[in-house]
């Protein structure tokens, strides 16, 4: 349940909480280490002072006998309930006190350790120095108060207890403000995307001036919106052009039928059937081309890839054009093998030859040749050619450079567009330029296997 609530929390909240937790752990560990370091340093200092005092007393015992209390210490000899900050005793191996700075009613432990004395509200640190006097083993025991250590530790804990929450509050507030500022462009992008619909693909999300991840996200989304808008525009244009192209043969069929119905005998016998057959054939060809383009757009072309002899396809299409009475020169057809869909590649060759035959005056030249790592299919005619400014536009859909002649010859403006789509699907390219015969020359370049 807690994980679910945490996952539903906002990015700002999670970022702030994570930052506060991390800083809190670090500060807490640092505070503990600081207190331990200060406490250890003070304790080591007191231990060094006590050891120095014990060493002095031991030297005194060995040189001049048992020490006597200082005059300042003598005033407190009878005050058993108020031990001094620094105490010392000389005790025998049996624990009998033979000399002391202040009577305590008990002997100090010989082992170095912390001890609590009567009347004191804090512990004492005990150090021991062994010494001999007249052949007897004695112990010089010095006890120093740890009150300063406790007071210094308490003095350090107070600012830490107050400062740590303030630091965490500052870190949390700063992280929240920075996260809010960093996520502000994301919120603006979200609001803009919420307003974008299929009819408003012209809108773009705001791109922040910073060159960070949010900027790259906004730029990527705008590029995606541009692609979607272009795809929608192409689809709308495709539908509009297809509707226009289909309307033309349907209108021709209807017009001929209405004339034959309104004026029986006005049309020669069989002319109605010929007109209907011609327009229906034209409409069938257009529908087939539209379906082929649709399959190419959704990636279903080519379907089956295998090695294909491009020269065989070119020679077969050349024979078909010769039967129609056109002169087709195939002297430049050499062996050329590519990998792809044979049906789709056959459509490429057919469309190129149909386009050349539609515009040629008398001759079409077909060539297949190998060039470096590719196979080139070249088709040119002796027609009027393609103006230089239109050599890229001619491969767009429903483009006719000579509208009347193309329509009369049955052209739909889709042949070269299909060539470009199928060549691209096979990893190839297509270009148009001026041929040796003065007409158009179209070159398809496909990779070799």
PyMOL commands that set and color helices and strands:
alter all, ss='L'
color gray80, all
select helices_A, chain A and resi 2-8+11-64+71-74+147-195+213-262+271-297+310-323+342-359+388-390+393-395+403-408+415-425
alter helices_A, ss='H'
color red, helices_A
select strands_A, chain A and resi 86-92+97-100+114-116+123-133+136-145+306-309+327-333+337-340+363-371+374-381+429-434+440-447
alter strands_A, ss='S'
color yellow, strands_A
deselect
rebuild
show_as cartoon
